[in-house]
Amino acid sequence: MALSNAGAQEVIKRKGYQLTFESNYAELDPKLKKRLIETFFVVYPKLAKEYNPVTEKNVVFSVDTSYKGVAATSDGKVTFSALWMDKHPEDIDVVTHEVMHIVQDYGRSVGPGWLTEGIADYARYKFGVDNAGANWALPALKPEHSYKNSYRITARFFAWIEKSKPGTIKAIDASLRDHTYTKNIWAKQTGKDLDALWADYVNNPVI
Protein backbone atom coordinates (compact mmCIF):
# COMPACT_ATOMS: atom_id res chain seq x y z
CA MET A 1 0.00 0.00 0.00
CA ALA A 2 1.42 3.39 -1.04
CA LEU A 3 2.04 5.94 1.67
CA SER A 4 0.07 9.16 1.45
CA ASN A 5 1.96 12.35 0.57
CA ALA A 6 -0.38 14.38 2.77
CA GLY A 7 1.24 15.78 5.88
CA ALA A 8 4.65 14.41 5.01
CA GLN A 9 7.64 16.69 5.50
CA GLU A 10 11.00 16.15 3.91
CA VAL A 11 14.23 18.06 4.56
CA ILE A 12 16.83 18.15 1.78
CA LYS A 13 20.28 19.68 2.24
CA ARG A 14 22.70 20.44 -0.60
CA LYS A 15 25.72 22.72 -0.94
CA GLY A 16 24.90 24.95 2.01
CA TYR A 17 21.17 25.25 1.35
CA GLN A 18 18.28 23.49 3.04
CA LEU A 19 14.82 22.97 1.59
CA THR A 20 11.97 21.73 3.75
CA PHE A 21 9.19 20.33 1.58
CA GLU A 22 5.72 19.87 2.99
CA SER A 23 2.36 19.09 1.43
CA ASN A 24 -1.20 18.45 2.53
CA TYR A 25 -2.10 17.20 -0.96
CA ALA A 26 -2.22 13.41 -0.95
CA GLU A 27 -2.41 13.18 -4.76
CA LEU A 28 0.70 15.27 -5.41
CA ASP A 29 2.57 13.64 -8.29
CA PRO A 30 5.96 12.38 -6.99
CA LYS A 31 7.55 13.45 -10.29
CA LEU A 32 6.25 17.00 -9.84
CA LYS A 33 7.49 17.06 -6.26
CA LYS A 34 10.92 16.01 -7.47
CA ARG A 35 10.92 18.71 -10.16
CA LEU A 36 9.97 21.40 -7.65
CA ILE A 37 12.83 20.32 -5.40
CA GLU A 38 15.36 20.01 -8.22
CA THR A 39 14.41 23.41 -9.64
CA PHE A 40 15.01 25.00 -6.25
CA PHE A 41 18.52 23.58 -6.00
CA VAL A 42 19.34 24.59 -9.57
CA VAL A 43 18.07 28.18 -9.53
CA TYR A 44 18.31 29.37 -5.93
CA PRO A 45 22.12 29.22 -5.64
CA LYS A 46 22.39 31.03 -8.99
CA LEU A 47 20.00 33.78 -7.90
CA ALA A 48 21.84 34.09 -4.59
CA LYS A 49 25.20 34.39 -6.34
CA GLU A 50 23.89 36.97 -8.81
CA TYR A 51 21.85 39.16 -6.48
CA ASN A 52 22.22 38.44 -2.78
CA PRO A 53 24.89 36.02 -1.48
CA VAL A 54 23.64 36.43 2.12
CA THR A 55 20.09 35.40 1.29
CA GLU A 56 18.19 32.94 3.49
CA LYS A 57 19.85 29.50 3.51
CA ASN A 58 16.78 27.60 4.82
CA VAL A 59 13.68 27.68 2.62
CA VAL A 60 10.28 26.00 3.00
CA PHE A 61 8.07 24.81 0.12
CA SER A 62 4.44 24.05 1.00
CA VAL A 63 1.93 22.60 -1.45
CA ASP A 64 -1.41 23.61 0.04
CA THR A 65 -4.90 22.52 -1.01
CA SER A 66 -6.50 25.52 0.71
CA TYR A 67 -4.43 28.18 -1.06
CA LYS A 68 -6.44 29.68 -3.93
CA GLY A 69 -3.82 31.74 -5.73
CA VAL A 70 -0.90 30.39 -7.77
CA ALA A 71 1.95 30.85 -5.31
CA ALA A 72 3.00 33.28 -2.61
CA THR A 73 6.16 33.93 -0.65
CA SER A 74 6.65 35.21 2.88
CA ASP A 75 9.45 34.88 5.43
CA GLY A 76 11.41 32.28 3.50
CA LYS A 77 8.37 30.12 2.76
CA VAL A 78 6.79 29.54 -0.64
CA THR A 79 3.20 28.33 -0.69
CA PHE A 80 2.06 26.68 -3.91
CA SER A 81 -1.55 26.08 -4.85
CA ALA A 82 -2.11 22.33 -5.09
CA LEU A 83 -4.86 22.97 -7.64
CA TRP A 84 -2.62 25.15 -9.82
CA MET A 85 0.29 22.72 -9.74
CA ASP A 86 -2.07 19.83 -10.53
CA LYS A 87 -3.48 21.63 -13.57
CA HIS A 88 -0.19 23.26 -14.66
CA PRO A 89 2.61 20.83 -13.76
CA GLU A 90 4.69 22.25 -16.60
CA ASP A 91 4.84 25.67 -14.91
CA ILE A 92 7.90 24.67 -12.92
CA ASP A 93 9.51 28.11 -13.05
CA VAL A 94 6.89 29.49 -10.73
CA VAL A 95 9.64 28.28 -8.36
CA THR A 96 12.17 30.64 -9.96
CA HIS A 97 9.87 33.66 -9.64
CA GLU A 98 8.91 32.92 -6.05
CA VAL A 99 12.36 32.13 -4.68
CA MET A 100 13.62 35.33 -6.31
CA HIS A 101 11.29 37.10 -3.87
CA ILE A 102 13.22 35.44 -1.03
CA VAL A 103 16.49 36.61 -2.57
CA GLN A 104 15.10 40.12 -3.01
CA ASP A 105 14.40 40.47 0.73
CA TYR A 106 13.35 44.10 0.39
CA GLY A 107 11.54 44.25 3.72
CA ARG A 108 9.69 47.53 4.02
CA SER A 109 10.90 48.64 0.63
CA VAL A 110 10.86 52.23 -0.57
CA GLY A 111 10.36 50.93 -4.12
CA PRO A 112 7.11 50.44 -6.07
CA GLY A 113 5.40 47.05 -6.30
CA TRP A 114 5.63 46.88 -10.08
CA LEU A 115 9.40 47.00 -9.76
CA THR A 116 9.54 44.09 -7.30
CA GLU A 117 7.41 41.86 -9.53
CA GLY A 118 9.13 42.99 -12.71
CA ILE A 119 12.52 42.03 -11.30
CA ALA A 120 11.18 38.63 -10.18
CA ASP A 121 9.88 37.87 -13.67
CA TYR A 122 13.12 39.17 -15.19
CA ALA A 123 14.93 36.65 -12.98
CA ARG A 124 12.57 33.94 -14.23
CA TYR A 125 13.32 34.97 -17.82
CA LYS A 126 17.06 34.90 -17.22
CA PHE A 127 17.42 31.89 -14.90
CA GLY A 128 14.31 29.76 -15.56
CA VAL A 129 14.94 26.08 -16.22
CA ASP A 130 12.00 25.41 -18.57
CA ASN A 131 10.02 28.52 -19.44
CA ALA A 132 9.40 27.13 -22.91
CA GLY A 133 7.84 23.98 -21.46
CA ALA A 134 5.31 26.16 -19.64
CA ASN A 135 4.70 28.24 -22.78
CA TRP A 136 5.95 31.20 -20.73
CA ALA A 137 7.62 34.02 -22.62
CA LEU A 138 8.04 37.77 -22.48
CA PRO A 139 5.14 39.39 -24.37
CA ALA A 140 5.56 41.50 -27.47
CA LEU A 141 5.26 45.22 -26.80
CA LYS A 142 1.78 46.65 -27.29
CA PRO A 143 0.70 50.32 -27.48
CA GLU A 144 -1.18 50.11 -24.19
CA HIS A 145 1.79 48.74 -22.27
CA SER A 146 3.62 50.67 -19.56
CA TYR A 147 6.70 49.85 -17.51
CA LYS A 148 4.38 50.01 -14.51
CA ASN A 149 2.33 47.05 -15.75
CA SER A 150 4.58 44.75 -13.70
CA TYR A 151 5.47 41.08 -14.18
CA ARG A 152 6.37 40.02 -17.75
CA ILE A 153 5.69 43.36 -19.41
CA THR A 154 8.10 45.08 -17.05
CA ALA A 155 10.54 42.17 -17.26
CA ARG A 156 10.78 42.56 -21.03
CA PHE A 157 11.61 46.24 -20.60
CA PHE A 158 14.33 45.25 -18.14
CA ALA A 159 15.75 42.71 -20.61
CA TRP A 160 15.89 45.51 -23.17
CA ILE A 161 17.71 47.82 -20.73
CA GLU A 162 20.20 45.07 -19.87
CA LYS A 163 21.07 44.65 -23.54
CA SER A 164 22.74 48.07 -23.64
CA LYS A 165 23.34 48.74 -19.93
CA PRO A 166 24.23 45.39 -18.34
CA GLY A 167 24.17 45.35 -14.56
CA THR A 168 21.39 47.93 -14.28
CA ILE A 169 18.78 45.57 -12.82
CA LYS A 170 21.30 44.13 -10.38
CA ALA A 171 22.03 47.67 -9.16
CA ILE A 172 18.32 48.49 -8.88
CA ASP A 173 17.74 45.29 -6.92
CA ALA A 174 20.58 46.13 -4.53
CA SER A 175 19.21 49.63 -3.94
CA LEU A 176 15.81 48.22 -3.07
CA ARG A 177 17.36 45.81 -0.58
CA ASP A 178 19.40 48.48 1.21
CA HIS A 179 16.50 50.96 0.98
CA THR A 180 18.40 53.61 -0.99
CA TYR A 181 16.21 53.36 -4.10
CA THR A 182 14.94 56.57 -5.66
CA LYS A 183 13.77 57.13 -9.24
CA ASN A 184 17.01 59.03 -9.86
CA ILE A 185 18.97 55.76 -9.85
CA TRP A 186 17.79 55.00 -13.39
CA ALA A 187 19.47 58.10 -14.79
CA LYS A 188 22.57 57.36 -12.71
CA GLN A 189 22.80 53.84 -14.16
CA THR A 190 21.73 54.52 -17.75
CA GLY A 191 21.95 58.26 -18.38
CA LYS A 192 18.18 58.54 -18.80
CA ASP A 193 15.13 58.54 -16.56
CA LEU A 194 12.47 55.83 -16.75
CA ASP A 195 10.15 57.71 -19.08
CA ALA A 196 12.96 58.47 -21.52
CA LEU A 197 14.11 54.86 -21.41
CA TRP A 198 10.58 53.67 -22.10
CA ALA A 199 10.27 56.06 -25.05
CA ASP A 200 13.48 54.62 -26.53
CA TYR A 201 12.19 51.12 -25.90
CA VAL A 202 8.91 51.84 -27.71
CA ASN A 203 10.86 53.17 -30.68
CA ASN A 204 13.02 50.04 -30.92
CA PRO A 205 11.82 47.22 -28.63
CA VAL A 206 14.08 44.46 -29.94
CA ILE A 207 15.69 42.38 -27.20
Rosetta silent file (secondary structure, phi, psi, omega in degrees, C-alpha in Angstrom):
SEQUENCE: MALSNAGAQEVIKRKGYQLTFESNYAELDPKLKKRLIETFFVVYPKLAKEYNPVTEKNVVFSVDTSYKGVAATSDGKVTFSALWMDKHPEDIDVVTHEVMHIVQDYGRSVGPGWLTEGIADYARYKFGVDNAGANWALPALKPEHSYKNSYRITARFFAWIEKSKPGTIKAIDASLRDHTYTKNIWAKQTGKDLDALWADYVNNPVI
SCORE:     score description
SCORE:     0.000 S_00000001
   1 L     0.000  129.874 -177.651    0.000    0.000    0.000 S_00000001
   2 L   -72.575  142.384  176.994    1.424    3.390   -1.037 S_00000001
   3 L   -77.068  143.717  177.715    2.044    5.938    1.668 S_00000001
   4 L   -72.479  144.062  174.748    0.071    9.160    1.445 S_00000001
   5 L   -78.958  -19.602 -174.153    1.959   12.349    0.571 S_00000001
   6 L   -64.168  131.176  176.488   -0.377   14.375    2.765 S_00000001
   7 L    81.000  -10.058 -178.606    1.237   15.783    5.879 S_00000001
   8 L   -73.590  143.073  177.496    4.649   14.409    5.006 S_00000001
   9 E  -128.150  132.442 -178.611    7.637   16.690    5.502 S_00000001
  10 E  -126.845  136.369  178.169   11.001   16.146    3.906 S_00000001
  11 E  -112.775  123.728 -179.239   14.230   18.058    4.558 S_00000001
  12 E  -119.945  130.255  179.861   16.825   18.151    1.781 S_00000001
  13 E  -121.018  129.310  177.301   20.282   19.677    2.242 S_00000001
  14 E  -148.737  130.283  169.452   22.696   20.441   -0.597 S_00000001
  15 L    48.042   45.089  174.439   25.721   22.715   -0.936 S_00000001
  16 L    88.426   -1.693  178.957   24.904   24.954    2.009 S_00000001
  17 E  -117.905  148.236  178.881   21.175   25.254    1.346 S_00000001
  18 E  -126.344  130.233  175.469   18.278   23.487    3.044 S_00000001
  19 E  -118.261  123.393  173.291   14.819   22.969    1.595 S_00000001
  20 E  -101.048  120.752 -176.663   11.967   21.728    3.755 S_00000001
  21 E  -110.049  124.570  178.542    9.186   20.328    1.578 S_00000001
  22 E  -133.398  153.171 -177.863    5.717   19.871    2.991 S_00000001
  23 E  -155.543  139.940  172.375    2.361   19.092    1.428 S_00000001
  24 L  -108.664   17.167 -178.071   -1.202   18.445    2.532 S_00000001
  25 L  -105.568  103.495 -174.111   -2.104   17.204   -0.957 S_00000001
  26 L   -64.125  -27.257 -176.064   -2.222   13.407   -0.951 S_00000001
  27 L   -93.871   12.140  179.505   -2.406   13.185   -4.756 S_00000001
  28 L   -58.132  125.847 -179.692    0.702   15.269   -5.410 S_00000001
  29 L   -64.729  123.335  179.628    2.572   13.637   -8.289 S_00000001
  30 H   -56.939  -32.017  178.498    5.956   12.380   -6.985 S_00000001
  31 H   -68.132  -38.393  177.717    7.552   13.453  -10.290 S_00000001
  32 H   -67.404  -43.089  176.882    6.250   16.999   -9.836 S_00000001
  33 H   -56.552  -45.381 -179.972    7.488   17.065   -6.256 S_00000001
  34 H   -62.328  -40.556  179.477   10.920   16.011   -7.473 S_00000001
  35 H   -66.106  -39.617  177.446   10.921   18.710  -10.163 S_00000001
  36 H   -60.744  -43.926 -179.841    9.969   21.399   -7.646 S_00000001
  37 H   -66.397  -47.127 -178.131   12.835   20.319   -5.398 S_00000001
  38 H   -63.512  -39.165  179.830   15.355   20.009   -8.224 S_00000001
  39 H   -63.323  -40.250  176.898   14.406   23.410   -9.637 S_00000001
  40 H   -56.635  -49.815 -174.685   15.014   25.004   -6.252 S_00000001
  41 H   -73.850  -16.811  173.406   18.517   23.577   -5.996 S_00000001
  42 H   -81.777  -49.757 -169.724   19.337   24.591   -9.574 S_00000001
  43 H   -88.830  -34.276 -173.177   18.073   28.177   -9.527 S_00000001
  44 H   -62.702  -45.486  177.286   18.312   29.373   -5.929 S_00000001
  45 H   -62.151  -33.187  178.598   22.120   29.218   -5.645 S_00000001
  46 H   -68.693  -43.295  178.170   22.394   31.029   -8.993 S_00000001
  47 H   -64.508  -39.747  177.918   20.002   33.776   -7.900 S_00000001
  48 H   -62.157  -45.860 -179.307   21.843   34.088   -4.589 S_00000001
  49 H   -62.802  -40.795 -176.977   25.200   34.394   -6.341 S_00000001
  50 H   -73.576  -41.353 -168.777   23.893   36.974   -8.805 S_00000001
  51 H  -116.367  -35.384 -171.441   21.848   39.164   -6.484 S_00000001
  52 L  -158.296   82.899 -176.391   22.219   38.441   -2.775 S_00000001
  53 L   -59.617  -19.156 -179.795   24.888   36.019   -1.477 S_00000001
  54 L   -99.928   20.356  178.715   23.644   36.428    2.118 S_00000001
  55 L   -62.277  165.836  179.789   20.087   35.397    1.289 S_00000001
  56 L   -52.251  132.286 -179.825   18.193   32.938    3.492 S_00000001
  57 L   -92.449  -18.968 -179.267   19.846   29.498    3.509 S_00000001
  58 E  -114.662  116.612 -175.762   16.783   27.600    4.819 S_00000001
  59 E  -121.095  147.545  177.934   13.681   27.676    2.619 S_00000001
  60 E  -116.735  131.778  170.213   10.285   26.004    2.997 S_00000001
  61 E  -109.039  130.925  178.114    8.066   24.814    0.121 S_00000001
  62 E  -130.231  118.727  173.339    4.443   24.052    1.001 S_00000001
  63 E   -92.876  116.298 -166.642    1.927   22.604   -1.453 S_00000001
  64 E  -123.606  124.673 -179.974   -1.415   23.613    0.041 S_00000001
  65 L   -72.398  -19.168 -177.211   -4.896   22.520   -1.007 S_00000001
  66 L   -91.767  -11.827 -178.773   -6.499   25.518    0.713 S_00000001
  67 L   -81.053  127.647 -171.032   -4.434   28.184   -1.060 S_00000001
  68 L  -100.339   -6.513  178.207   -6.441   29.677   -3.929 S_00000001
  69 L   -84.868 -148.582  173.060   -3.815   31.738   -5.730 S_00000001
  70 L  -100.092  -58.525  176.785   -0.899   30.392   -7.772 S_00000001
  71 E  -161.596  155.771  179.541    1.951   30.851   -5.310 S_00000001
  72 E  -149.262  149.508 -176.753    3.000   33.283   -2.607 S_00000001
  73 E  -126.493  136.181  176.760    6.164   33.928   -0.653 S_00000001
  74 E  -158.278  130.698  174.056    6.648   35.214    2.879 S_00000001
  75 L    52.503   45.547  175.783    9.453   34.876    5.434 S_00000001
  76 L    77.538   10.339 -179.935   11.408   32.280    3.496 S_00000001
  77 E  -122.134  130.730  175.714    8.371   30.123    2.760 S_00000001
  78 E  -107.264  123.504  175.692    6.787   29.545   -0.644 S_00000001
  79 E  -103.792  124.422  179.736    3.199   28.332   -0.686 S_00000001
  80 E  -107.476  138.962  174.098    2.058   26.685   -3.912 S_00000001
  81 E   -70.993  122.823  177.527   -1.554   26.083   -4.853 S_00000001
  82 H   -61.097  -38.624 -179.400   -2.114   22.326   -5.088 S_00000001
  83 H   -64.818  -44.961  179.797   -4.860   22.972   -7.644 S_00000001
  84 H   -62.761  -47.402 -177.447   -2.621   25.154   -9.824 S_00000001
  85 H   -65.618  -32.239  178.155    0.286   22.717   -9.740 S_00000001
  86 H   -67.556  -40.300 -177.545   -2.066   19.834  -10.529 S_00000001
  87 H   -84.786  -23.853 -176.410   -3.479   21.634  -13.572 S_00000001
  88 L  -130.666   59.045 -177.208   -0.185   23.262  -14.657 S_00000001
  89 L   -64.382  -18.775  179.524    2.613   20.831  -13.759 S_00000001
  90 L   -77.358  -14.151 -176.567    4.692   22.250  -16.596 S_00000001
  91 L   -83.058   57.851 -172.955    4.838   25.671  -14.908 S_00000001
  92 L   -71.716  -24.711 -177.763    7.897   24.672  -12.917 S_00000001
  93 L   -81.916    7.352  162.925    9.509   28.108  -13.050 S_00000001
  94 H   -58.436  -29.194  174.721    6.894   29.486  -10.729 S_00000001
  95 H   -60.092  -47.175 -176.347    9.635   28.282   -8.358 S_00000001
  96 H   -60.917  -45.854  178.971   12.165   30.637   -9.965 S_00000001
  97 H   -61.386  -47.665 -174.076    9.875   33.663   -9.639 S_00000001
  98 H   -69.801  -41.413 -179.374    8.907   32.916   -6.050 S_00000001
  99 H   -72.350  -21.642  172.422   12.362   32.133   -4.680 S_00000001
 100 H   -63.291  -32.303  175.991   13.624   35.334   -6.308 S_00000001
 101 H   -63.124  -34.267  176.211   11.285   37.100   -3.873 S_00000001
 102 H   -66.733  -44.034  179.085   13.221   35.444   -1.033 S_00000001
 103 H   -62.680  -39.402 -179.332   16.493   36.614   -2.574 S_00000001
 104 H   -58.754  -50.787  173.568   15.103   40.122   -3.009 S_00000001
 105 L    47.606   52.362 -175.929   14.398   40.468    0.731 S_00000001
 106 L   -80.081  -13.931 -178.330   13.351   44.099    0.391 S_00000001
 107 L    58.143 -134.850  177.927   11.538   44.246    3.721 S_00000001
 108 L   -85.104   75.532 -171.859    9.685   47.528    4.019 S_00000001
 109 L   -65.552  150.323  172.957   10.904   48.638    0.630 S_00000001
 110 L   -91.411    0.664 -176.843   10.857   52.228   -0.573 S_00000001
 111 L   -94.086  159.768 -179.945   10.357   50.926   -4.115 S_00000001
 112 L   -75.055  153.734 -177.709    7.111   50.440   -6.066 S_00000001
 113 H   -62.498  -35.590 -179.328    5.405   47.053   -6.303 S_00000001
 114 H   -61.484  -30.723 -178.645    5.634   46.885  -10.083 S_00000001
 115 H   -71.199  -43.113  177.924    9.398   46.997   -9.756 S_00000001
 116 H   -58.647  -48.844 -177.771    9.536   44.085   -7.305 S_00000001
 117 H   -72.757  -33.502  177.105    7.411   41.858   -9.533 S_00000001
 118 H   -64.561  -40.478  178.234    9.132   42.988  -12.714 S_00000001
 119 H   -66.766  -39.472  179.644   12.524   42.029  -11.304 S_00000001
 120 H   -63.759  -40.224  177.767   11.177   38.632  -10.181 S_00000001
 121 H   -74.660  -29.774  173.636    9.875   37.873  -13.674 S_00000001
 122 H   -63.875  -40.004  177.149   13.119   39.166  -15.189 S_00000001
 123 H   -63.875  -38.995  176.490   14.927   36.649  -12.979 S_00000001
 124 H   -62.589  -44.449  178.540   12.567   33.938  -14.233 S_00000001
 125 H   -59.252  -42.019 -173.885   13.319   34.973  -17.823 S_00000001
 126 H   -82.394  -35.762 -171.226   17.059   34.902  -17.222 S_00000001
 127 H  -116.056   -2.309 -177.981   17.415   31.887  -14.899 S_00000001
 128 L   -58.113  145.741 -176.515   14.305   29.764  -15.556 S_00000001
 129 L   -89.727  -25.712 -179.517   14.945   26.077  -16.219 S_00000001
 130 L  -157.385   57.520  176.766   12.004   25.410  -18.574 S_00000001
 131 L   -61.690  -37.716 -178.919   10.016   28.520  -19.438 S_00000001
 132 H   -62.380  -39.445  179.863    9.399   27.128  -22.909 S_00000001
 133 H   -62.315  -27.237  178.794    7.843   23.980  -21.461 S_00000001
 134 H   -93.405    2.494 -175.092    5.307   26.163  -19.643 S_00000001
 135 L    57.513   37.131 -178.984    4.696   28.238  -22.776 S_00000001
 136 L  -103.675  125.596  179.759    5.953   31.201  -20.735 S_00000001
 137 L  -150.328  162.585  175.489    7.622   34.024  -22.622 S_00000001
 138 L   -74.208  133.172 -173.678    8.043   37.770  -22.481 S_00000001
 139 L   -77.006  148.532  174.395    5.142   39.393  -24.370 S_00000001
 140 L   -62.449  145.941  179.941    5.564   41.499  -27.468 S_00000001
 141 L   -64.575  135.719  175.612    5.264   45.224  -26.800 S_00000001
 142 L  -122.746  155.390 -175.928    1.783   46.649  -27.288 S_00000001
 143 L   -56.419  -31.701 -176.637    0.704   50.316  -27.484 S_00000001
 144 L   -83.553   -3.688 -177.537   -1.182   50.108  -24.194 S_00000001
 145 L   -70.924  153.853  174.947    1.793   48.744  -22.267 S_00000001
 146 L  -141.905  153.403  176.907    3.619   50.672  -19.558 S_00000001
 147 H   -64.759  -16.549  178.973    6.697   49.846  -17.512 S_00000001
 148 H   -85.706    0.996  179.730    4.384   50.013  -14.509 S_00000001
 149 H   -67.049  -21.115  176.664    2.334   47.046  -15.751 S_00000001
 150 L    79.485  179.632  175.113    4.579   44.751  -13.696 S_00000001
 151 H    47.582 -131.004 -170.356    5.474   41.077  -14.180 S_00000001
 152 H   -67.199  -33.467  179.928    6.369   40.017  -17.753 S_00000001
 153 H   -64.432  -45.284  176.764    5.688   43.358  -19.410 S_00000001
 154 H   -67.533  -39.381 -179.653    8.099   45.084  -17.049 S_00000001
 155 H   -60.645  -37.714  179.210   10.538   42.170  -17.262 S_00000001
 156 H   -66.064  -40.115  175.370   10.782   42.556  -21.032 S_00000001
 157 H   -59.283  -41.499  178.986   11.609   46.243  -20.604 S_00000001
 158 H   -66.185  -38.867  177.150   14.326   45.247  -18.142 S_00000001
 159 H   -62.604  -36.853  177.847   15.751   42.715  -20.612 S_00000001
 160 H   -66.958  -43.381  177.495   15.892   45.509  -23.174 S_00000001
 161 H   -60.402  -44.367 -177.197   17.714   47.820  -20.726 S_00000001
 162 H   -63.025  -26.268 -179.435   20.195   45.071  -19.867 S_00000001
 163 H   -61.144  -38.899 -178.490   21.071   44.650  -23.539 S_00000001
 164 H  -105.363  -23.108 -178.918   22.743   48.074  -23.644 S_00000001
 165 L  -129.663   67.612 -177.192   23.339   48.736  -19.932 S_00000001
 166 L   -60.386  141.284 -178.972   24.230   45.386  -18.341 S_00000001
 167 L    96.131   -7.772 -177.994   24.169   45.352  -14.559 S_00000001
 168 H   -62.880  -48.299 -175.869   21.392   47.930  -14.284 S_00000001
 169 H   -67.577  -35.214  176.092   18.780   45.575  -12.822 S_00000001
 170 H   -61.807  -40.800  178.843   21.304   44.132  -10.379 S_00000001
 171 H   -68.240  -39.921  177.891   22.028   47.668   -9.158 S_00000001
 172 H   -62.612  -46.333  178.518   18.320   48.487   -8.877 S_00000001
 173 H   -56.995  -45.492 -179.461   17.740   45.285   -6.920 S_00000001
 174 H   -62.881  -38.513 -179.558   20.584   46.128   -4.529 S_00000001
 175 H   -68.113  -33.118  176.814   19.207   49.634   -3.944 S_00000001
 176 H   -68.754  -37.151 -178.215   15.807   48.218   -3.069 S_00000001
 177 H   -71.235  -36.790  179.774   17.363   45.812   -0.585 S_00000001
 178 L   -96.349    9.480  171.281   19.402   48.483    1.205 S_00000001
 179 L    63.015   35.425  175.286   16.500   50.958    0.981 S_00000001
 180 L  -108.715    3.471 -175.565   18.399   53.605   -0.992 S_00000001
 181 L   -62.860  131.529  164.079   16.206   53.361   -4.097 S_00000001
 182 L  -138.330  163.943 -179.008   14.940   56.568   -5.663 S_00000001
 183 L   -64.035  -17.895 -179.854   13.767   57.126   -9.239 S_00000001
 184 H   -69.118  -17.118 -177.718   17.008   59.026   -9.859 S_00000001
 185 H   -64.040  -27.854 -179.658   18.967   55.757   -9.849 S_00000001
 186 H   -64.607  -44.465  178.277   17.793   55.005  -13.391 S_00000001
 187 H   -66.849  -36.035  178.136   19.474   58.101  -14.789 S_00000001
 188 H   -63.477  -39.449 -177.266   22.570   57.364  -12.715 S_00000001
 189 H   -81.415  -34.260 -170.694   22.795   53.842  -14.158 S_00000001
 190 H  -119.871  -15.582 -176.240   21.728   54.516  -17.753 S_00000001
 191 L    92.279   -4.761 -179.604   21.947   58.258  -18.380 S_00000001
 192 L  -139.663  151.990  176.615   18.175   58.538  -18.801 S_00000001
 193 L   -79.473  173.505 -174.594   15.134   58.538  -16.556 S_00000001
 194 H   -58.092  -44.029 -177.685   12.471   55.828  -16.748 S_00000001
 195 H   -65.339  -38.400  177.845   10.147   57.707  -19.078 S_00000001
 196 H   -68.457  -39.670  176.431   12.957   58.473  -21.518 S_00000001
 197 H   -61.603  -44.436 -179.662   14.111   54.862  -21.410 S_00000001
 198 H   -63.083  -39.731  178.344   10.578   53.672  -22.098 S_00000001
 199 H   -61.166  -42.238  177.198   10.275   56.064  -25.050 S_00000001
 200 H   -64.470  -39.968  179.293   13.477   54.624  -26.525 S_00000001
 201 H   -62.442  -44.603  179.204   12.189   51.123  -25.903 S_00000001
 202 H   -61.516  -36.698  179.654    8.915   51.843  -27.707 S_00000001
 203 H   -70.126  -30.581 -179.718   10.863   53.167  -30.685 S_00000001
 204 L  -152.098   82.931 -170.738   13.022   50.035  -30.918 S_00000001
 205 L   -86.178   15.902 -178.516   11.816   47.223  -28.629 S_00000001
 206 L   -66.298  134.782  175.923   14.079   44.459  -29.943 S_00000001
 207 L  -120.565    0.000    0.000   15.693   42.379  -27.202 S_00000001
